[in-house]
Amino acid sequence: MAFHGSLILILSKYMRFFFPFLITCILYSFSSFAGDLTSVQQTKFPTLWESSNAVLQQKLEKVVRQQGLWDQVKNEHLALVVVEMSDLQSPRVAELNGNEMYYAASLPKIAILLGAFVEIEAGRLEESDELYEHMTKMIRYSSNTSASYVLSLVGGERILDILQDPDFSLYDPQHNGGLWIGKAYGKSPAYHRDPLYNLSHGATAVQAARFYYLLETNQLLSPEYSEKMKEILSKPGISHKFVKELQKVPEIEIYRKSGTWRNCHADSAMIQCKEHKYVIVGLSDSTQGGKWLEKLGLPIHKMITGEE
């Protein structure tokens, strides 16, 4: 019994020192794991507003001059934004009239697409084959009927709330506006014009570019729904503007939405080609704007990939 008593005494003294050490190790390991997990979940991406790059800016201006379009830029008949984002945590931005608001025709249908996916993800809109078919027609083939149908499901004012939500700020008066949908696509009157310029379907080139950057960095939706949105944006069904020449490039992937109405021309695309990833947006209020964007697509691609 004396032996057992001594053993218990020794063990108790040992545990007095060892047990706190063991608990400390466990807590440290857990906190390290939690910290790593948090850092992955809360990856910080810079805003495009703070990502201007002087070298890329000079290159874009050179391309525009080479294509004979500098006067169009100076007269604000053409706006361009390029975002080189092969490294998503270090995007590089160049812009010309990038924060000017333009009537953007069908380009803001990407806002309807975003609104639908936000509501799907929140469980307020039911996924269905019919809905995906309408969203695909709206984006790839710019169907006005499908756009108005999806808009009616989400709600016009709800889409405007989403665009102005601080989590997205895709329309922000502090940055001269942005993406705006205030009218169904058809003969119905506008239900809510943008407060700055009285436009029914508007965009700035920077805000259109932000849409793609936020999408690619999963800041709009979860990774699952981001991929579903990208699938709808892929495989452009209309061959004009930027896409007309870009689609001929080997191994290129294009995620795109354009717009045309009378003298207004718009195009926006996220491009993946081998190790290169970038966004290009162009807006114009000239009857020649579509041709200008067609001329610029391939030279800007070569500028990004180093093939100039």
HUZIRA-V916955 format. One record per residue. N is the residue number from 0. RES is the residue in three letters. SS is DSSP state (hx for helix, st for strand, lp for the rest). NEAR is the number of other ideal C-beta (glycine too) atoms within 10 Angstrom. D_CENTER is the distance of its C-alpha to the mean C-alpha in Angstrom with 1 decimal. Layout:
BEGIN
n,res,ss,near,d_center
N,RES,SS,NEAR,D_CENTER
N,RES,SS,NEAR,D_CENTER
END
This chain:
BEGIN
n,res,ss,near,d_center
0,MET,lp,5,76.1
1,ALA,hx,6,76.2
2,PHE,hx,7,74.1
3,HIS,hx,8,71.5
4,GLY,hx,9,71.5
5,SER,hx,10,70.9
6,LEU,hx,10,68.1
7,ILE,hx,10,66.4
8,LEU,hx,10,66.8
9,ILE,hx,10,65.3
10,LEU,hx,11,62.3
11,SER,hx,9,61.7
12,LYS,hx,10,61.8
13,TYR,hx,10,59.5
14,MET,hx,11,56.9
15,ARG,hx,9,57.1
16,PHE,hx,9,55.5
17,PHE,hx,11,53.5
18,PHE,hx,10,51.8
19,PRO,hx,10,50.0
20,PHE,hx,9,48.9
21,LEU,hx,11,47.6
22,ILE,hx,10,45.6
23,THR,hx,10,44.2
24,CYS,hx,10,43.0
25,ILE,hx,10,41.4
26,LEU,hx,10,39.6
27,TYR,hx,10,38.4
28,SER,hx,10,37.1
29,PHE,hx,10,35.2
30,SER,hx,10,33.8
31,SER,hx,10,32.6
32,PHE,hx,10,31.0
33,ALA,hx,10,29.3
34,GLY,hx,10,28.1
35,ASP,hx,10,26.6
36,LEU,hx,10,24.9
37,THR,hx,9,23.6
38,SER,hx,10,22.3
39,VAL,hx,8,20.4
40,GLN,hx,7,19.0
41,GLN,lp,7,18.1
42,THR,lp,11,16.5
43,LYS,lp,6,15.7
44,PHE,lp,17,12.7
45,PRO,lp,13,13.3
46,THR,lp,12,11.5
47,LEU,hx,22,10.7
48,TRP,hx,14,13.7
49,GLU,hx,8,16.0
50,SER,lp,18,14.9
51,SER,st,14,16.8
52,ASN,lp,17,18.9
53,ALA,hx,9,22.3
54,VAL,hx,10,22.9
55,LEU,hx,21,19.7
56,GLN,hx,16,20.4
57,GLN,hx,11,23.9
58,LYS,hx,18,22.9
59,LEU,hx,25,20.6
60,GLU,hx,15,23.5
61,LYS,hx,13,25.9
62,VAL,hx,20,24.1
63,VAL,hx,22,24.0
64,ARG,hx,12,27.6
65,GLN,hx,13,28.6
66,GLN,lp,14,27.3
67,GLY,lp,10,29.3
68,LEU,lp,21,26.5
69,TRP,hx,14,27.1
70,ASP,hx,11,29.0
71,GLN,hx,20,26.4
72,VAL,hx,18,24.0
73,LYS,hx,11,26.8
74,ASN,lp,11,27.6
75,GLU,lp,13,24.0
76,HIS,lp,19,24.0
77,LEU,st,28,21.0
78,ALA,st,27,17.8
79,LEU,st,26,15.7
80,VAL,st,26,12.9
81,VAL,st,29,12.7
82,VAL,st,26,10.7
83,GLU,st,23,12.9
84,MET,lp,25,11.5
85,SER,lp,15,14.1
86,ASP,lp,9,14.8
87,LEU,lp,14,11.8
88,GLN,lp,10,14.1
89,SER,lp,12,15.2
90,PRO,lp,26,12.6
91,ARG,st,20,14.5
92,VAL,st,26,13.7
93,ALA,st,24,16.0
94,GLU,st,22,16.1
95,LEU,st,22,18.8
96,ASN,lp,22,18.9
97,GLY,lp,23,15.2
98,ASN,lp,16,15.9
99,GLU,lp,19,18.2
100,MET,st,23,17.7
101,TYR,st,29,18.4
102,TYR,st,21,19.2
103,ALA,lp,34,16.4
104,ALA,lp,21,18.3
105,SER,lp,22,16.4
106,LEU,lp,30,12.9
107,PRO,lp,34,12.3
108,LYS,hx,27,13.1
109,ILE,hx,27,9.5
110,ALA,hx,29,10.4
111,ILE,hx,27,13.4
112,LEU,hx,24,11.7
113,LEU,hx,24,9.8
114,GLY,hx,24,13.2
115,ALA,hx,25,15.1
116,PHE,hx,24,13.4
117,VAL,hx,22,13.8
118,GLU,hx,18,17.4
119,ILE,hx,21,18.0
120,GLU,hx,16,17.0
121,ALA,lp,8,19.3
122,GLY,lp,7,22.0
123,ARG,lp,12,22.4
124,LEU,lp,19,21.5
125,GLU,lp,10,23.3
126,GLU,lp,13,21.8
127,SER,lp,10,23.9
128,ASP,hx,7,24.2
129,GLU,hx,10,24.6
130,LEU,hx,17,21.4
131,TYR,hx,15,19.4
132,GLU,hx,12,21.5
133,HIS,hx,21,20.7
134,MET,hx,26,16.9
135,THR,hx,19,17.3
136,LYS,hx,19,19.6
137,MET,hx,27,17.4
138,ILE,hx,28,14.5
139,ARG,hx,18,16.7
140,TYR,lp,11,19.7
141,SER,lp,21,18.5
142,SER,lp,21,21.2
143,ASN,hx,15,22.0
144,THR,hx,12,24.2
145,SER,hx,22,21.6
146,ALA,hx,24,19.0
147,SER,hx,17,21.8
148,TYR,hx,19,22.9
149,VAL,hx,22,19.6
150,LEU,hx,22,19.4
151,SER,hx,11,23.0
152,LEU,hx,16,22.3
153,VAL,hx,23,19.6
154,GLY,lp,15,21.3
155,GLY,hx,18,20.4
156,GLU,hx,11,21.0
157,ARG,hx,16,19.1
158,ILE,hx,26,15.9
159,LEU,hx,20,16.6
160,ASP,hx,12,17.3
161,ILE,hx,24,14.0
162,LEU,hx,22,12.2
163,GLN,hx,16,14.7
164,ASP,lp,12,14.8
165,PRO,lp,6,15.0
166,ASP,lp,10,12.8
167,PHE,lp,21,9.8
168,SER,lp,18,11.7
169,LEU,lp,26,9.5
170,TYR,st,27,13.1
171,ASP,st,18,15.3
172,PRO,hx,12,18.7
173,GLN,hx,7,19.0
174,HIS,hx,17,16.4
175,ASN,lp,16,18.0
176,GLY,st,23,16.0
177,GLY,st,28,12.6
178,LEU,lp,29,11.5
179,TRP,st,30,14.8
180,ILE,st,31,16.6
181,GLY,lp,20,20.3
182,LYS,lp,19,22.0
183,ALA,lp,20,22.3
184,TYR,lp,24,22.3
185,GLY,lp,9,26.0
186,LYS,lp,6,29.1
187,SER,lp,9,28.7
188,PRO,lp,7,28.6
189,ALA,lp,15,25.6
190,TYR,lp,13,25.7
191,HIS,lp,14,23.7
192,ARG,lp,15,22.9
193,ASP,lp,22,20.7
194,PRO,lp,12,23.0
195,LEU,lp,14,22.6
196,TYR,lp,14,23.1
197,ASN,lp,10,24.2
198,LEU,lp,20,21.6
199,SER,lp,18,21.1
200,HIS,st,26,17.8
201,GLY,st,27,16.1
202,ALA,st,34,13.3
203,THR,st,29,13.1
204,ALA,hx,30,11.7
205,VAL,hx,22,10.2
206,GLN,hx,30,8.5
207,ALA,hx,31,7.1
208,ALA,hx,28,6.0
209,ARG,hx,28,4.7
210,PHE,hx,27,2.6
211,TYR,hx,27,1.9
212,TYR,hx,22,3.8
213,LEU,hx,21,4.0
214,LEU,hx,24,4.0
215,GLU,hx,21,6.2
216,THR,lp,15,8.0
217,ASN,lp,16,8.8
218,GLN,lp,14,8.4
219,LEU,lp,23,7.6
220,LEU,lp,18,10.4
221,SER,lp,11,13.1
222,PRO,hx,8,13.0
223,GLU,hx,9,15.2
224,TYR,hx,17,13.1
225,SER,hx,18,9.8
226,GLU,hx,12,12.2
227,LYS,hx,18,13.6
228,MET,hx,21,10.5
229,LYS,hx,16,10.0
230,GLU,hx,13,13.7
231,ILE,hx,20,13.6
232,LEU,hx,23,11.2
233,SER,st,16,13.6
234,LYS,lp,13,17.0
235,PRO,lp,24,16.7
236,GLY,lp,13,19.9
237,ILE,lp,16,20.5
238,SER,lp,11,21.7
239,HIS,lp,15,21.3
240,LYS,lp,29,19.6
241,PHE,hx,26,17.5
242,VAL,hx,21,18.0
243,LYS,hx,19,21.8
244,GLU,hx,16,22.5
245,LEU,hx,22,19.6
246,GLN,lp,13,20.5
247,LYS,lp,10,23.9
248,VAL,lp,18,22.6
249,PRO,lp,6,23.8
250,GLU,lp,7,21.6
251,ILE,st,15,18.4
252,GLU,st,13,15.5
253,ILE,st,19,13.4
254,TYR,st,22,10.4
255,ARG,st,26,10.8
256,LYS,st,28,11.7
257,SER,st,25,14.4
258,GLY,st,23,16.9
259,THR,st,19,20.6
260,TRP,st,13,23.2
261,ARG,lp,9,26.5
262,ASN,lp,14,25.8
263,CYS,st,21,22.1
264,HIS,st,29,19.7
265,ALA,st,30,16.0
266,ASP,st,30,13.8
267,SER,st,28,10.3
268,ALA,st,24,9.7
269,MET,st,25,8.4
270,ILE,st,24,11.9
271,GLN,st,17,13.8
272,CYS,st,17,17.4
273,LYS,lp,11,19.8
274,GLU,lp,7,18.8
275,HIS,st,15,16.4
276,LYS,st,20,12.7
277,TYR,st,24,11.0
278,VAL,st,26,8.8
279,ILE,st,28,11.2
280,VAL,st,30,11.4
281,GLY,st,30,14.8
282,LEU,st,31,16.5
283,SER,st,27,20.3
284,ASP,lp,19,23.1
285,SER,lp,15,25.7
286,THR,lp,11,27.3
287,GLN,lp,15,26.8
288,GLY,hx,24,23.1
289,GLY,hx,21,22.4
290,LYS,hx,15,24.8
291,TRP,hx,22,23.4
292,LEU,hx,27,19.9
293,GLU,hx,19,21.9
294,LYS,hx,21,23.8
295,LEU,hx,26,20.9
296,GLY,hx,23,18.8
297,LEU,hx,16,21.3
298,PRO,hx,18,22.5
299,ILE,hx,26,19.0
300,HIS,hx,22,18.6
301,LYS,hx,13,22.0
302,MET,hx,20,21.3
303,ILE,hx,23,18.5
304,THR,hx,17,20.7
305,GLY,lp,7,23.9
306,GLU,lp,10,25.6
307,GLU,lp,13,26.4
END
